Amino acid sequence: MINRILLIALFLCSLHHAEAQTALSPSVLKSLQVQEDSLKVLSDSLINAGDPAVRLRADSQFVRTLVRSLKMKHSFYYPFDSLESISRLYAPDSTFRIITWQYKKDDLLFLQEGAIQMNQPDGSLKLYPLFDVSMFTARPLDSVRTRRNWIGAIYYRIIEKSYNGINYYTLIGFDDFTRSSNKKWMEVLTFSRSNGEPMFGGPYFSFQDDSVRRRTQYRFNIEYKKDAATRFNYDPNMDMVMFDHLVPEGDEPNRKDSYIPDGDFEGFKWQDGMWVHVEKKILEYKLKDGQFPQEQKILDESGGINEQKLQEQSEKNIQEGEKAKTTAPAKPVKPKKKPGN
C-alpha cells in the first residue's frame, strides 16, 4: 500500500514538473537563472559580510533584485533553490508561497524579512512584502497583525486547516532572537475576504483544557538557550503540533536563555477552528530516537542556515498537502541543480 502511494505521488510530482516547465518560457528561465546567481552572492553578504555597511547595501540590493526577478512571468514556479540562506515554502494548496530570510544588522540583532507571493493564473506578480517590527513590540502574543507590523521568523513548515469554509495556514518558524537565546514561533495566517491582504494572528491558541487556565493567545512561541537542540513541528500521524517541554537549567526561571528540553513534550491539536494546548501530563507521548517529526536544524554547526534541509522540508510540505488542480501546478520546476550536487 505504501509503495503504491509513493508511486502515485512520484507520478503526480513528475506531471506537475512537466507542466511547470511549460509555464516558464526558455527566455524567462534563463533570465531567472542569471538573477539567482546575483541573489546568491547578495544573500551570503546579508549574514557573512564583516562590514555592517556592506551588509546594509547587500540587503537593499537583494530586495530590489528579488522583486525584479519575481516580476518575470510565472516566476512563482521558479524555486531559487541555490539560495542557501533563504526559506521558500509553498502552501499545501499551492495558492501562495512565503519567502523569508534574515539580515544581520549588528552582532546583537538579526532582522527577519519576507514576502508572500500569490499564485496568479496569468503569471503576473502579486506580492505582499513583510515588515518585521518585533524589536519594537512589548506584547506580541495578543494582537492581530498585518504585513506592515509582522512578527518576523524564518518559516520552515506550513500546515493547512479549514473551519467554516475558511482556510487557515499555520506557520512554524525560527527566530535568531538574542545572543543567548532563540525563539520558535507558531503563527496562523489568513487572508482578508474584503481585500485579500494577509493577516497574522488571532484568538487561535487556547489553553482551555490545561490544569491551570491561561488566556487565549494570538500566536505562540518558545524561547530557549542558544545551543539547546529543541524540536517544534507538526506530526501528521497524530495530527498535532508537537514541541519540547522546557525547563530552566538553574534557579532562575525568569531567564529564558537558560531553558532546555527535559525529555517530555507538549502539543496543540486543531479543534473547532483553534489550536488547543495539550499538556505533557495528558499527552504522555513517548518517542524513540528519530521518530519526532524534525524540522531539520535550520542552523548548521557554523551558525549558517541549513537551506538544503529547509528546502527538503518545503518540498515534503508540497507533496503532502498538494491538491489536484487544473489551472496550475503545485510544485515548481527545478531548472538546475545546486553546485556540488
C-alpha positions as CSV (number, residue, x, y, z in Angstrom):
1,M,0.0,0.0,0.0
2,I,2.8,2.4,0.9
3,N,4.7,1.6,-2.3
4,R,1.5,2.3,-4.3
5,I,1.0,5.7,-2.6
6,L,4.7,6.5,-3.2
7,L,4.4,5.7,-6.9
8,I,1.3,7.8,-7.3
9,A,3.0,10.7,-5.5
10,L,6.0,10.4,-7.8
11,F,3.8,10.3,-10.9
12,L,1.9,13.5,-9.7
13,C,5.2,15.3,-9.0
14,S,6.6,14.4,-12.4
15,L,3.3,15.6,-14.1
16,H,3.5,18.9,-12.2
17,H,7.2,19.2,-13.1
18,A,6.4,18.9,-16.8
19,E,3.5,21.4,-16.5
20,A,5.7,23.9,-14.7
21,Q,8.4,23.6,-17.4
22,T,5.8,24.8,-20.0
23,A,4.8,27.7,-17.8
24,L,8.3,29.2,-17.7
25,S,9.5,30.2,-21.1
26,P,13.1,29.5,-22.1
27,S,14.0,33.2,-22.1
28,V,12.4,33.8,-18.7
29,L,14.1,30.7,-17.3
30,K,17.5,31.9,-18.5
31,S,16.9,35.4,-17.0
32,L,15.8,33.9,-13.7
33,Q,18.9,31.8,-13.5
34,V,21.1,34.9,-14.0
35,Q,19.2,36.8,-11.3
36,E,19.5,33.8,-9.0
37,D,23.3,33.9,-9.3
38,S,23.3,37.6,-8.2
39,L,20.9,36.8,-5.4
40,K,23.1,34.0,-4.2
41,V,26.0,36.4,-3.7
42,L,23.9,39.0,-2.0
43,S,22.2,36.6,0.3
44,D,25.6,35.4,1.6
45,S,26.6,39.0,2.2
46,L,23.5,39.7,4.3
47,I,24.9,37.5,7.0
48,N,28.6,36.9,6.5
49,A,30.0,40.2,5.3
50,G,32.2,41.7,8.0
51,D,31.4,45.3,7.4
52,P,27.9,46.4,8.5
53,A,27.8,48.9,5.7
54,V,28.3,46.1,3.2
55,R,25.5,44.1,4.8
56,L,23.2,47.0,4.6
57,R,23.9,47.6,0.9
58,A,23.5,43.9,0.2
59,D,20.1,43.9,1.9
60,S,18.9,46.8,-0.3
61,Q,20.3,45.2,-3.4
62,F,18.9,41.8,-2.5
63,V,15.3,43.1,-2.1
64,R,15.5,45.0,-5.4
65,T,16.9,42.1,-7.3
66,L,14.4,39.6,-5.8
67,V,11.4,41.9,-6.7
68,R,12.8,42.3,-10.2
69,S,13.1,38.5,-10.5
70,L,9.6,37.9,-9.2
71,K,8.1,40.3,-11.8
72,M,9.0,37.9,-14.5
73,K,6.1,35.9,-15.9
74,H,5.2,32.7,-14.0
75,S,8.2,33.3,-11.6
76,F,6.0,31.5,-8.9
77,Y,7.2,28.2,-10.4
78,Y,10.9,29.1,-10.1
79,P,12.3,27.6,-6.8
80,F,15.5,29.7,-6.4
81,D,17.0,26.5,-4.9
82,S,20.6,27.6,-4.8
83,L,19.9,30.4,-2.2
84,E,21.4,28.9,0.9
85,S,20.1,31.4,3.4
86,I,16.5,31.9,2.1
87,S,13.4,29.9,3.1
88,R,10.8,29.3,0.4
89,L,7.7,27.5,1.4
90,Y,4.8,26.7,-0.8
91,A,1.3,26.5,0.7
92,P,-0.1,23.0,0.6
93,D,-2.9,24.1,-1.7
94,S,-0.4,26.0,-3.9
95,T,-2.2,29.3,-3.6
96,F,0.9,31.2,-2.4
97,R,4.5,30.8,-1.3
98,I,6.1,32.7,1.5
99,I,9.8,33.7,1.3
100,T,11.7,34.6,4.5
101,W,15.3,35.4,5.3
102,Q,17.3,37.3,7.9
103,Y,19.7,40.2,7.7
104,K,22.5,40.7,10.3
105,K,22.2,44.3,11.4
106,D,24.9,44.0,14.0
107,D,26.4,41.5,16.4
108,L,23.3,41.6,18.6
109,L,20.5,41.9,16.2
110,F,19.1,39.9,13.3
111,L,16.1,41.3,11.4
112,Q,13.7,38.9,9.6
113,E,12.4,39.9,6.2
114,G,10.0,38.3,3.9
115,A,7.3,38.4,1.2
116,I,4.2,36.4,0.2
117,Q,3.9,35.7,-3.5
118,M,0.4,34.8,-4.6
119,N,-0.1,32.2,-7.4
120,Q,-1.7,34.2,-10.2
121,P,-3.2,32.1,-13.1
122,D,-1.9,34.6,-15.7
123,G,1.7,34.5,-14.3
124,S,1.7,38.2,-13.1
125,L,3.1,39.3,-9.8
126,K,1.0,39.8,-6.7
127,L,3.4,40.3,-3.8
128,Y,2.9,41.3,-0.2
129,P,6.2,42.5,1.5
130,L,6.5,41.7,5.2
131,F,8.0,44.2,7.6
132,D,9.4,42.9,10.9
133,V,8.6,45.1,13.9
134,S,9.2,42.6,16.7
135,M,12.0,44.6,18.2
136,F,9.5,47.4,18.9
137,T,6.8,45.1,20.3
138,A,6.4,44.6,24.0
139,R,3.3,42.3,23.8
140,P,3.5,40.2,20.6
141,L,1.1,37.5,21.8
142,D,-2.2,39.4,21.9
143,S,-2.8,41.2,18.6
144,V,-3.8,40.6,15.0
145,R,-1.1,41.9,12.7
146,T,-0.8,42.9,9.1
147,R,2.2,42.6,6.8
148,R,3.3,46.0,8.0
149,N,3.8,45.0,11.6
150,W,4.7,41.4,11.2
151,I,6.4,39.3,14.0
152,G,9.4,38.1,11.9
153,A,10.5,34.5,11.7
154,I,12.2,32.2,9.1
155,Y,9.4,29.7,8.4
156,Y,10.1,26.0,7.9
157,R,6.6,24.5,7.9
158,I,3.1,25.4,6.7
159,I,0.0,23.4,7.9
160,E,-3.3,24.0,6.2
161,K,-6.5,23.6,8.1
162,S,-10.1,24.8,7.4
163,Y,-13.1,25.6,9.5
164,N,-16.5,27.0,8.5
165,G,-15.3,27.5,4.9
166,I,-12.1,29.5,5.8
167,N,-8.6,28.3,5.2
168,Y,-6.1,28.7,8.0
169,Y,-2.4,28.4,7.3
170,T,-0.3,27.7,10.4
171,L,3.3,28.8,10.1
172,I,6.1,27.4,12.2
173,G,9.4,29.3,12.2
174,F,12.7,30.2,13.8
175,D,13.9,33.5,15.2
176,D,17.6,34.1,16.0
177,F,16.4,36.2,18.9
178,T,19.3,37.4,21.0
179,R,23.0,36.5,21.5
180,S,22.0,34.0,24.2
181,S,18.6,32.7,23.2
182,N,16.5,31.6,20.2
183,K,12.7,31.5,19.7
184,K,10.4,29.3,17.7
185,W,7.1,30.8,16.6
186,M,3.7,29.3,15.7
187,E,1.6,31.7,13.8
188,V,-1.8,31.5,12.0
189,L,-2.0,33.2,8.6
190,T,-5.3,34.0,6.9
191,F,-6.3,36.3,4.0
192,S,-8.9,39.0,4.3
193,R,-12.1,38.3,2.4
194,S,-12.5,42.0,1.6
195,N,-9.1,42.9,0.1
196,G,-7.1,39.7,0.1
197,E,-4.4,41.1,2.4
198,P,-2.6,38.6,4.6
199,M,-3.5,38.7,8.3
200,F,-1.3,37.3,11.0
201,G,-2.6,36.0,14.3
202,G,-6.0,35.8,16.0
203,P,-7.6,34.1,19.0
204,Y,-6.4,30.7,17.8
205,F,-4.3,29.4,20.7
206,S,-6.5,28.0,23.5
207,F,-5.4,26.6,26.9
208,Q,-9.0,25.6,27.8
209,D,-8.0,22.1,28.8
210,D,-5.0,23.0,30.9
211,S,-5.0,22.3,34.6
212,V,-4.1,25.9,35.1
213,R,-6.1,28.2,32.8
214,R,-4.4,30.8,30.6
215,R,-5.7,33.5,28.4
216,T,-6.2,32.6,24.7
217,Q,-3.2,33.8,22.7
218,Y,-3.0,35.3,19.2
219,R,0.3,33.5,18.5
220,F,2.6,31.2,20.4
221,N,6.4,30.9,20.9
222,I,9.0,29.1,22.9
223,E,12.3,30.7,24.0
224,Y,15.3,28.7,24.9
225,K,19.0,28.5,25.4
226,K,21.0,29.3,22.3
227,D,22.8,26.0,21.9
228,A,19.9,23.8,23.1
229,A,18.5,21.5,20.4
230,T,14.7,21.9,20.5
231,R,12.0,20.2,18.5
232,F,8.9,22.1,17.3
233,N,7.0,20.7,14.3
234,Y,3.8,19.1,13.0
235,D,3.2,15.4,13.4
236,P,0.9,14.2,10.6
237,N,0.3,10.8,12.2
238,M,-1.1,12.4,15.3
239,D,-2.4,15.5,13.5
240,M,-0.8,17.6,16.2
241,V,1.9,20.2,16.5
242,M,4.5,18.8,19.0
243,F,7.3,20.6,20.8
244,D,9.7,20.1,23.7
245,H,8.7,20.9,27.2
246,L,11.3,23.3,28.5
247,V,12.7,23.8,32.0
248,P,15.4,26.2,33.3
249,E,18.9,24.8,33.9
250,G,19.4,26.6,37.2
251,D,17.3,28.5,39.8
252,E,16.4,31.5,37.6
253,P,13.1,30.7,35.9
254,N,12.8,34.2,34.6
255,R,15.9,33.7,32.4
256,K,14.5,32.2,29.2
257,D,18.1,31.9,27.9
258,S,18.6,29.1,30.4
259,Y,15.7,26.9,29.3
260,I,16.4,23.5,27.8
261,P,14.3,20.4,26.9
262,D,13.6,17.9,29.7
263,G,12.6,15.0,27.6
264,D,8.8,15.5,27.7
265,F,6.6,17.0,25.1
266,E,3.6,19.4,24.8
267,G,1.4,19.9,21.8
268,F,-1.5,21.6,20.1
269,K,-4.5,19.9,18.4
270,W,-6.8,21.6,15.9
271,Q,-10.3,21.7,17.2
272,D,-13.2,23.9,16.1
273,G,-11.0,26.5,14.4
274,M,-8.5,26.7,17.2
275,W,-5.2,25.1,18.3
276,V,-6.0,23.7,21.7
277,H,-3.0,23.1,24.0
278,V,-2.3,19.6,25.2
279,E,-0.2,19.4,28.4
280,K,2.6,17.0,28.8
281,K,0.8,15.2,31.7
282,I,-2.1,14.5,29.3
283,L,-0.1,13.8,26.3
284,E,2.1,11.1,27.8
285,Y,3.7,10.8,24.4
286,K,6.9,8.8,24.4
287,L,9.1,8.9,21.3
288,K,12.0,6.8,20.3
289,D,15.1,8.5,18.8
290,G,14.4,9.6,15.3
291,Q,10.6,9.4,15.4
292,F,9.9,13.0,16.2
293,P,8.9,15.0,13.0
294,Q,12.0,17.1,12.9
295,E,12.0,20.4,11.0
296,Q,15.7,19.7,10.5
297,K,18.2,22.1,12.0
298,I,17.8,25.5,10.5
299,L,21.3,26.5,11.6
300,D,24.3,24.3,10.8
301,E,27.3,23.8,13.1
302,S,28.9,27.0,11.9
303,G,25.8,29.1,12.5
304,G,24.6,29.3,8.9
305,I,21.2,28.5,7.8
306,N,20.9,24.9,6.6
307,E,18.9,25.7,3.5
308,Q,19.2,22.3,1.9
309,K,17.3,20.7,4.7
310,L,14.9,23.6,5.0
311,Q,14.2,23.2,1.3
312,E,13.7,19.5,1.6
313,Q,11.1,20.2,4.3
314,S,9.4,22.6,1.9
315,E,9.2,20.1,-0.8
316,K,7.8,17.5,1.6
317,N,5.2,20.0,2.6
318,I,4.2,20.5,-1.0
319,Q,4.0,16.8,-1.7
320,E,2.0,16.0,1.4
321,G,-0.5,18.8,1.0
322,E,-0.8,19.4,-2.7
323,K,-4.3,19.0,-4.2
324,A,-5.2,18.3,-7.8
325,K,-5.6,21.5,-9.8
326,T,-6.4,22.1,-13.4
327,T,-5.1,25.6,-13.7
328,A,-1.7,25.5,-12.0
329,P,0.9,23.0,-10.9
330,A,1.6,22.7,-7.2
331,K,5.3,22.1,-7.4
332,P,7.8,24.4,-9.1
333,V,10.2,23.4,-11.8
334,K,13.8,22.7,-10.8
335,P,15.7,24.2,-13.7
336,K,19.1,23.4,-12.5
337,K,21.0,21.6,-9.7
338,K,22.8,23.1,-6.9
339,P,26.6,23.3,-7.3
340,G,28.2,20.2,-6.0
341,N,25.1,18.0,-6.2
